[in-house]
Amino acid sequence: MRIAAVLTSSRPMKNYSILDCRHGAFFAQNNDVISMVMRYYGEWAENSFRLMNYFIPSAGVVVDVGANIGPLSIPMSKAVGWRGRVYAYEAQRHVFYGLCANILLNDSTHILARNLLIGSESRIVGIPFFSDRSSSERTNIGAQSFLPFIYNELKDSDSVQMTTLDEQLGAESRCDLIKIDVEGAENIVLLGATKVLEKFRPVIYLECGSKALYECLRPLLKELGYNIFWHAAQHFYELNYFKCTNVTGNFGDMNILCIPVEEPLPGDELEEFCLRKCGDWDDLTRSFPGFQF
C-alpha cells in the first residue's frame, strides 16, 4: 500500500503538509479527513470528479460552491484549460487561505477564488469565530454548516458576506456545471441561482445527505426543470492514484446529478457510475445497500 508523498519544505509547517497527489500538489491540514483520504489514495472525491468531468467542456465555465481547499477546483481547472474559468467559493476564512495556497501551488490562476457565502440574497451574515483546528484530533474542517446562522443575528461574532450566484455570474456568457457542497444549505444556493439556471441550463452536482434536505430539493429541482439522479460516490476508487487498498470501506457522499429536462438522459457511457433516478428517500437503502454517508 502506497502512502502519499509529502513534499519537503525549507521551513517546517506545524500541523500542515504539502501532498503530492493525482491532480497536483496540495497544502493540507494533517488532521483533516480530506487530507487523510488524499494521503491514502492520492485524491479526494475522484468518483465525483470523474462523473462531473463528463459535463465539463474545454474552455468551459464551472462553479465550485463549497470549494474547501480545492481538491475538486484544481482538477476542474485542468479540465477547462487556460481558456476556461472556475469560480471557487469558500466561506470559512482559514479554509479559503488553503484554497488560495493550492491555486498558487498548481499555477491555476484561472480559478477565481472568493471568500464568500453563497445563498439566496446579499447581506452580511454573523457567524461564530471558527478556529483553525490544529490539534492532533482528526476533524473535517469543511463540514461546518452555516445554515444555523443565516437566519439568526449573532452578537459579538465574526462575519462573512453572503451573495448569490445570480449576482456573481451576471456578467458571464456561459455556465456549464455547478457543484454545490454546503452542508445542508444546497437548496438555499439554488434559490439564489434561478436566473443563472434559466439562462445557461448548467448541469448541477450537489450533495444531499438528509431526508429533510431532499424534501426541499426534489420539488425545487423539478420546478427548475431538471431530471435528477442519485450518485453514491464512494471515497474509494479502485484505480486510485496510489493503488491503495480500500481503507474507507463503503463510506462516501450521497450526491444528486441534475440534468436539464431538454438534454438527453445519461446513457451507457455513464453506466459505471450506477446512477439511479431519484424517487422516494426510502428507496435509497434499496438502491444502494450498505452505502454509508
CORMO-V801635 format. One record per pair of residues at least 6 apart in sequence whose ideal C-beta (glycine too) atoms are under 8 Angstrom apart, sorted by sequence separation. I is the first residue (numbers start at 1). J is the second residue. D is the distance in whole Angstrom. If there is no record, write none. Layout:
BEGIN
i=I j=J d=D
i=I j=J d=D
END
This chain:
BEGIN
i=19 j=25 d=7
i=28 j=34 d=7
i=29 j=35 d=6
i=37 j=43 d=8
i=38 j=44 d=5
i=43 j=49 d=8
i=56 j=62 d=6
i=67 j=73 d=5
i=80 j=86 d=6
i=90 j=96 d=4
i=102 j=108 d=8
i=103 j=109 d=7
i=119 j=125 d=8
i=133 j=139 d=5
i=169 j=175 d=6
i=180 j=186 d=5
i=182 j=188 d=8
i=196 j=202 d=7
i=208 j=214 d=5
i=222 j=228 d=8
i=259 j=265 d=7
i=18 j=25 d=6
i=19 j=26 d=5
i=28 j=35 d=4
i=37 j=44 d=5
i=77 j=84 d=8
i=182 j=189 d=6
i=190 j=197 d=7
i=197 j=204 d=8
i=221 j=228 d=5
i=259 j=266 d=7
i=266 j=273 d=8
i=276 j=283 d=8
i=284 j=291 d=8
i=18 j=26 d=7
i=64 j=72 d=6
i=103 j=111 d=5
i=117 j=125 d=6
i=133 j=141 d=6
i=9 j=18 d=7
i=18 j=27 d=5
i=19 j=28 d=6
i=64 j=73 d=5
i=77 j=86 d=5
i=90 j=99 d=5
i=180 j=189 d=5
i=208 j=217 d=6
i=257 j=266 d=7
i=266 j=275 d=6
i=7 j=17 d=8
i=17 j=27 d=8
i=18 j=28 d=8
i=28 j=38 d=6
i=34 j=44 d=5
i=76 j=86 d=5
i=103 j=113 d=6
i=180 j=190 d=8
i=218 j=228 d=7
i=236 j=246 d=5
i=6 j=17 d=5
i=7 j=18 d=4
i=16 j=27 d=6
i=17 j=28 d=6
i=88 j=99 d=6
i=206 j=217 d=8
i=217 j=228 d=8
i=236 j=247 d=8
i=276 j=287 d=5
i=6 j=18 d=7
i=7 j=19 d=7
i=16 j=28 d=7
i=26 j=38 d=6
i=64 j=76 d=6
i=150 j=162 d=7
i=236 j=248 d=5
i=276 j=288 d=8
i=6 j=19 d=6
i=7 j=20 d=6
i=16 j=29 d=6
i=17 j=30 d=6
i=73 j=86 d=6
i=100 j=113 d=6
i=165 j=178 d=7
i=235 j=248 d=4
i=236 j=249 d=8
i=5 j=19 d=7
i=6 j=20 d=7
i=15 j=29 d=6
i=16 j=30 d=6
i=62 j=76 d=5
i=99 j=113 d=6
i=130 j=144 d=6
i=146 j=160 d=8
i=190 j=204 d=8
i=234 j=248 d=7
i=274 j=288 d=8
i=4 j=19 d=5
i=5 j=20 d=4
i=15 j=30 d=5
i=73 j=88 d=4
i=88 j=103 d=8
i=178 j=193 d=7
i=4 j=20 d=6
i=15 j=31 d=7
i=19 j=35 d=7
i=234 j=250 d=7
i=235 j=251 d=6
i=236 j=252 d=8
i=4 j=21 d=6
i=21 j=38 d=5
i=62 j=79 d=8
i=96 j=113 d=7
i=189 j=206 d=8
i=204 j=221 d=8
i=234 j=251 d=7
i=235 j=252 d=5
i=7 j=25 d=6
i=17 j=35 d=7
i=62 j=80 d=6
i=70 j=88 d=7
i=178 j=196 d=8
i=234 j=252 d=4
i=235 j=253 d=8
i=257 j=275 d=6
i=19 j=38 d=5
i=60 j=79 d=8
i=61 j=80 d=7
i=96 j=115 d=4
i=127 j=146 d=6
i=233 j=252 d=5
i=19 j=39 d=6
i=22 j=42 d=5
i=23 j=43 d=7
i=52 j=72 d=8
i=56 j=76 d=6
i=60 j=80 d=5
i=186 j=206 d=5
i=232 j=252 d=6
i=233 j=253 d=5
i=21 j=42 d=5
i=22 j=43 d=4
i=58 j=79 d=8
i=59 j=80 d=6
i=67 j=88 d=4
i=125 j=146 d=7
i=128 j=149 d=7
i=175 j=196 d=6
i=186 j=207 d=7
i=233 j=254 d=8
i=20 j=42 d=8
i=21 j=43 d=6
i=53 j=75 d=8
i=58 j=80 d=7
i=59 j=81 d=6
i=62 j=84 d=7
i=64 j=86 d=6
i=67 j=89 d=6
i=68 j=90 d=6
i=86 j=108 d=8
i=93 j=115 d=6
i=127 j=149 d=5
i=186 j=208 d=7
i=204 j=226 d=7
i=232 j=254 d=6
i=233 j=255 d=5
i=256 j=278 d=6
i=19 j=42 d=8
i=49 j=72 d=6
i=56 j=79 d=4
i=57 j=80 d=7
i=58 j=81 d=5
i=61 j=84 d=6
i=62 j=85 d=7
i=63 j=86 d=8
i=64 j=87 d=7
i=66 j=89 d=7
i=67 j=90 d=5
i=88 j=111 d=5
i=90 j=113 d=7
i=126 j=149 d=6
i=231 j=254 d=8
i=232 j=255 d=8
i=22 j=46 d=7
i=48 j=72 d=7
i=52 j=76 d=8
i=56 j=80 d=6
i=59 j=83 d=4
i=60 j=84 d=5
i=61 j=85 d=5
i=62 j=86 d=5
i=63 j=87 d=5
i=64 j=88 d=5
i=65 j=89 d=5
i=66 j=90 d=7
i=86 j=110 d=7
i=87 j=111 d=8
i=88 j=112 d=7
i=89 j=113 d=8
i=90 j=114 d=8
i=91 j=115 d=7
i=125 j=149 d=6
i=165 j=189 d=7
i=172 j=196 d=8
i=175 j=199 d=8
i=176 j=200 d=8
i=178 j=202 d=5
i=180 j=204 d=7
i=183 j=207 d=8
i=201 j=225 d=8
i=230 j=254 d=7
i=231 j=255 d=5
i=58 j=83 d=7
i=59 j=84 d=5
i=61 j=86 d=8
i=62 j=87 d=7
i=64 j=89 d=7
i=66 j=91 d=8
i=85 j=110 d=6
i=86 j=111 d=5
i=87 j=112 d=5
i=88 j=113 d=5
i=89 j=114 d=5
i=90 j=115 d=6
i=91 j=116 d=7
i=125 j=150 d=6
i=167 j=192 d=8
i=170 j=195 d=8
i=175 j=200 d=4
i=177 j=202 d=5
i=178 j=203 d=8
i=179 j=204 d=8
i=180 j=205 d=7
i=181 j=206 d=7
i=182 j=207 d=8
i=184 j=209 d=7
i=230 j=255 d=8
i=231 j=256 d=7
i=45 j=71 d=6
i=49 j=75 d=5
i=53 j=79 d=6
i=58 j=84 d=7
i=61 j=87 d=8
i=63 j=89 d=8
i=69 j=95 d=6
i=73 j=99 d=7
i=84 j=110 d=7
i=85 j=111 d=8
i=86 j=112 d=7
i=88 j=114 d=7
i=91 j=117 d=4
i=126 j=152 d=8
i=128 j=154 d=7
i=166 j=192 d=6
i=174 j=200 d=6
i=176 j=202 d=6
i=177 j=203 d=5
i=178 j=204 d=5
i=179 j=205 d=5
i=180 j=206 d=4
i=181 j=207 d=5
i=184 j=210 d=7
i=187 j=213 d=7
i=198 j=224 d=8
i=205 j=231 d=8
i=230 j=256 d=6
i=231 j=257 d=5
i=44 j=71 d=4
i=45 j=72 d=6
i=49 j=76 d=8
i=57 j=84 d=8
i=68 j=95 d=6
i=85 j=112 d=6
i=87 j=114 d=7
i=89 j=116 d=5
i=91 j=118 d=8
i=126 j=153 d=6
i=127 j=154 d=7
i=165 j=192 d=6
i=166 j=193 d=6
i=169 j=196 d=5
i=175 j=202 d=5
i=176 j=203 d=7
i=177 j=204 d=8
i=178 j=205 d=7
i=179 j=206 d=7
i=180 j=207 d=7
i=186 j=213 d=7
i=190 j=217 d=8
i=197 j=224 d=6
i=229 j=256 d=7
i=230 j=257 d=8
i=43 j=71 d=8
i=44 j=72 d=7
i=70 j=98 d=8
i=74 j=102 d=6
i=82 j=110 d=6
i=89 j=117 d=8
i=126 j=154 d=4
i=129 j=157 d=7
i=130 j=158 d=7
i=164 j=192 d=3
i=165 j=193 d=4
i=166 j=194 d=7
i=172 j=200 d=8
i=177 j=205 d=7
i=228 j=256 d=5
i=229 j=257 d=5
i=69 j=98 d=4
i=70 j=99 d=5
i=73 j=102 d=8
i=74 j=103 d=8
i=77 j=106 d=8
i=89 j=118 d=5
i=117 j=146 d=6
i=126 j=155 d=8
i=128 j=157 d=6
i=129 j=158 d=5
i=163 j=192 d=8
i=164 j=193 d=7
i=166 j=195 d=4
i=184 j=213 d=6
i=187 j=216 d=4
i=191 j=220 d=8
i=228 j=257 d=7
i=229 j=258 d=8
i=68 j=98 d=8
i=69 j=99 d=5
i=73 j=103 d=8
i=78 j=108 d=8
i=80 j=110 d=8
i=127 j=157 d=6
i=128 j=158 d=7
i=166 j=196 d=6
i=187 j=217 d=5
i=190 j=220 d=6
i=194 j=224 d=7
i=228 j=258 d=5
i=229 j=259 d=7
i=254 j=284 d=7
i=68 j=99 d=7
i=77 j=108 d=4
i=119 j=150 d=6
i=126 j=157 d=4
i=127 j=158 d=5
i=165 j=196 d=5
i=186 j=217 d=6
i=190 j=221 d=8
i=227 j=258 d=7
i=228 j=259 d=8
i=67 j=99 d=6
i=69 j=101 d=8
i=70 j=102 d=4
i=74 j=106 d=5
i=126 j=158 d=7
i=127 j=159 d=7
i=226 j=258 d=4
i=227 j=259 d=5
i=38 j=71 d=7
i=69 j=102 d=6
i=70 j=103 d=6
i=77 j=110 d=6
i=126 j=159 d=5
i=127 j=160 d=6
i=187 j=220 d=6
i=226 j=259 d=6
i=227 j=260 d=8
i=4 j=38 d=6
i=34 j=68 d=7
i=74 j=108 d=6
i=77 j=111 d=5
i=125 j=159 d=7
i=190 j=224 d=7
i=226 j=260 d=6
i=227 j=261 d=6
i=254 j=288 d=8
i=4 j=39 d=4
i=34 j=69 d=7
i=73 j=108 d=8
i=124 j=159 d=5
i=125 j=160 d=6
i=150 j=185 d=7
i=221 j=256 d=8
i=225 j=260 d=6
i=226 j=261 d=7
i=3 j=39 d=6
i=4 j=40 d=7
i=94 j=130 d=7
i=124 j=160 d=7
i=125 j=161 d=8
i=146 j=182 d=7
i=147 j=183 d=7
i=225 j=261 d=5
i=3 j=40 d=7
i=34 j=71 d=6
i=74 j=111 d=8
i=93 j=130 d=8
i=124 j=161 d=6
i=125 j=162 d=5
i=145 j=182 d=8
i=146 j=183 d=8
i=147 j=184 d=5
i=221 j=258 d=6
i=225 j=262 d=8
i=229 j=266 d=7
i=254 j=291 d=7
i=4 j=42 d=5
i=73 j=111 d=6
i=92 j=130 d=6
i=94 j=132 d=4
i=124 j=162 d=7
i=145 j=183 d=4
i=147 j=185 d=5
i=150 j=188 d=7
i=227 j=265 d=6
i=1 j=40 d=8
i=122 j=161 d=8
i=123 j=162 d=6
i=142 j=181 d=8
i=144 j=183 d=7
i=145 j=184 d=5
i=146 j=185 d=6
i=217 j=256 d=7
i=252 j=291 d=7
i=254 j=293 d=4
i=2 j=42 d=8
i=73 j=113 d=8
i=122 j=162 d=6
i=143 j=183 d=6
i=145 j=185 d=7
i=250 j=290 d=5
i=252 j=292 d=7
i=253 j=293 d=6
i=28 j=69 d=6
i=70 j=111 d=7
i=121 j=162 d=7
i=122 j=163 d=5
i=142 j=183 d=8
i=147 j=188 d=8
i=250 j=291 d=6
i=251 j=292 d=5
i=252 j=293 d=6
i=27 j=69 d=7
i=122 j=164 d=6
i=231 j=273 d=6
i=232 j=274 d=7
i=250 j=292 d=5
i=251 j=293 d=7
i=26 j=69 d=7
i=117 j=160 d=5
i=119 j=162 d=5
i=121 j=164 d=7
i=231 j=274 d=8
i=249 j=292 d=7
i=26 j=70 d=7
i=116 j=160 d=7
i=117 j=161 d=7
i=118 j=162 d=7
i=119 j=163 d=7
i=120 j=164 d=6
i=209 j=253 d=7
i=231 j=275 d=6
i=26 j=71 d=7
i=115 j=160 d=7
i=116 j=161 d=5
i=117 j=162 d=4
i=118 j=163 d=7
i=119 j=164 d=7
i=122 j=167 d=6
i=209 j=254 d=6
i=230 j=275 d=7
i=67 j=113 d=7
i=95 j=141 d=6
i=116 j=162 d=7
i=117 j=163 d=7
i=118 j=164 d=7
i=207 j=253 d=5
i=208 j=254 d=6
i=229 j=275 d=4
i=230 j=276 d=5
i=94 j=141 d=8
i=95 j=142 d=6
i=116 j=163 d=5
i=118 j=165 d=6
i=207 j=254 d=7
i=208 j=255 d=7
i=229 j=276 d=6
i=230 j=277 d=8
i=23 j=71 d=8
i=26 j=74 d=8
i=207 j=255 d=5
i=208 j=256 d=5
i=229 j=277 d=6
i=230 j=278 d=6
i=92 j=141 d=7
i=206 j=255 d=6
i=207 j=256 d=8
i=228 j=277 d=8
i=229 j=278 d=6
i=24 j=74 d=5
i=92 j=142 d=8
i=118 j=168 d=7
i=205 j=255 d=6
i=206 j=256 d=6
i=227 j=277 d=8
i=228 j=278 d=4
i=23 j=74 d=5
i=205 j=256 d=7
i=23 j=75 d=4
i=92 j=144 d=6
i=116 j=168 d=8
i=204 j=256 d=8
i=205 j=257 d=6
i=206 j=258 d=7
i=22 j=75 d=8
i=65 j=118 d=5
i=204 j=257 d=8
i=205 j=258 d=7
i=114 j=168 d=7
i=203 j=257 d=7
i=204 j=258 d=4
i=230 j=284 d=7
i=23 j=78 d=7
i=91 j=146 d=6
i=203 j=258 d=7
i=232 j=287 d=8
i=203 j=259 d=6
i=232 j=288 d=4
i=203 j=260 d=8
i=230 j=287 d=6
i=234 j=291 d=8
i=230 j=288 d=7
i=201 j=260 d=4
i=232 j=291 d=5
i=218 j=278 d=7
i=201 j=262 d=7
i=232 j=293 d=7
i=201 j=263 d=8
i=118 j=182 d=7
i=93 j=158 d=8
i=119 j=185 d=7
i=215 j=281 d=7
i=93 j=160 d=8
i=214 j=281 d=5
i=120 j=188 d=5
i=29 j=98 d=7
i=91 j=160 d=5
i=119 j=188 d=5
i=120 j=189 d=8
i=28 j=98 d=7
i=119 j=189 d=7
i=211 j=281 d=5
i=27 j=98 d=6
i=118 j=189 d=5
i=120 j=191 d=4
i=121 j=192 d=7
i=119 j=191 d=8
i=120 j=192 d=4
i=181 j=253 d=8
i=68 j=141 d=8
i=69 j=142 d=8
i=119 j=192 d=6
i=27 j=101 d=4
i=68 j=142 d=4
i=118 j=192 d=7
i=27 j=102 d=6
i=26 j=102 d=5
i=66 j=142 d=7
i=25 j=102 d=8
i=24 j=102 d=8
i=27 j=105 d=6
i=26 j=105 d=7
i=89 j=168 d=8
i=25 j=105 d=5
i=24 j=105 d=7
i=25 j=106 d=6
i=87 j=168 d=7
i=24 j=106 d=4
i=87 j=169 d=7
i=23 j=106 d=8
i=24 j=108 d=8
i=209 j=293 d=6
i=18 j=105 d=7
i=65 j=165 d=7
i=31 j=133 d=7
i=36 j=138 d=7
i=63 j=165 d=7
i=31 j=134 d=8
i=76 j=179 d=8
i=29 j=133 d=8
i=31 j=135 d=7
i=29 j=134 d=7
i=31 j=136 d=6
i=33 j=138 d=7
i=31 j=137 d=6
i=32 j=138 d=8
i=33 j=139 d=7
i=34 j=140 d=7
i=63 j=169 d=7
i=31 j=138 d=5
i=32 j=139 d=6
i=33 j=140 d=4
i=34 j=141 d=8
i=72 j=179 d=6
i=31 j=139 d=6
i=32 j=140 d=7
i=34 j=142 d=7
i=32 j=141 d=5
i=32 j=142 d=8
i=33 j=143 d=8
i=61 j=172 d=6
i=29 j=141 d=6
i=61 j=173 d=8
i=63 j=175 d=6
i=61 j=174 d=5
i=62 j=175 d=8
i=65 j=178 d=7
i=66 j=179 d=8
i=68 j=181 d=8
i=60 j=174 d=7
i=61 j=175 d=5
i=62 j=176 d=6
i=63 j=177 d=7
i=65 j=179 d=7
i=66 j=180 d=6
i=61 j=176 d=6
i=62 j=177 d=5
i=63 j=178 d=4
i=64 j=179 d=5
i=65 j=180 d=5
i=66 j=181 d=4
i=60 j=176 d=4
i=62 j=178 d=8
i=63 j=179 d=7
i=65 j=181 d=7
i=66 j=182 d=4
i=60 j=177 d=7
i=62 j=179 d=7
i=65 j=182 d=6
i=66 j=183 d=7
i=15 j=134 d=4
i=57 j=176 d=6
i=14 j=134 d=7
i=56 j=176 d=6
i=55 j=176 d=7
i=56 j=177 d=6
i=55 j=177 d=5
i=65 j=189 d=6
i=52 j=177 d=6
i=52 j=179 d=6
i=63 j=202 d=8
i=55 j=203 d=4
i=52 j=203 d=8
i=52 j=205 d=5
i=51 j=205 d=7
i=48 j=205 d=7
i=51 j=231 d=6
i=51 j=233 d=8
i=48 j=231 d=7
i=48 j=233 d=5
i=47 j=233 d=4
i=47 j=234 d=6
i=50 j=237 d=8
i=45 j=233 d=6
i=45 j=235 d=7
i=47 j=237 d=5
i=44 j=235 d=8
i=46 j=237 d=4
i=41 j=235 d=8
i=43 j=237 d=7
i=46 j=240 d=7
i=41 j=236 d=7
i=46 j=241 d=8
i=41 j=237 d=7
i=43 j=240 d=6
i=37 j=235 d=5
i=42 j=240 d=6
i=43 j=241 d=5
i=41 j=240 d=4
i=42 j=241 d=3
i=40 j=240 d=8
i=41 j=241 d=6
i=42 j=242 d=4
i=41 j=242 d=6
i=40 j=242 d=7
i=42 j=244 d=8
i=41 j=244 d=5
i=40 j=244 d=5
i=47 j=252 d=7
i=48 j=253 d=7
i=51 j=257 d=7
i=40 j=247 d=5
i=48 j=255 d=6
i=40 j=248 d=8
i=45 j=253 d=7
i=37 j=248 d=7
i=54 j=269 d=7
i=54 j=270 d=7
i=22 j=240 d=8
i=22 j=241 d=4
i=51 j=270 d=7
i=21 j=241 d=6
i=51 j=273 d=5
i=50 j=273 d=8
i=47 j=273 d=7
i=4 j=242 d=6
i=3 j=242 d=7
i=2 j=242 d=4
i=1 j=242 d=8
i=2 j=243 d=6
i=3 j=244 d=8
i=2 j=244 d=6
i=1 j=244 d=5
i=1 j=245 d=6
i=1 j=247 d=8
END
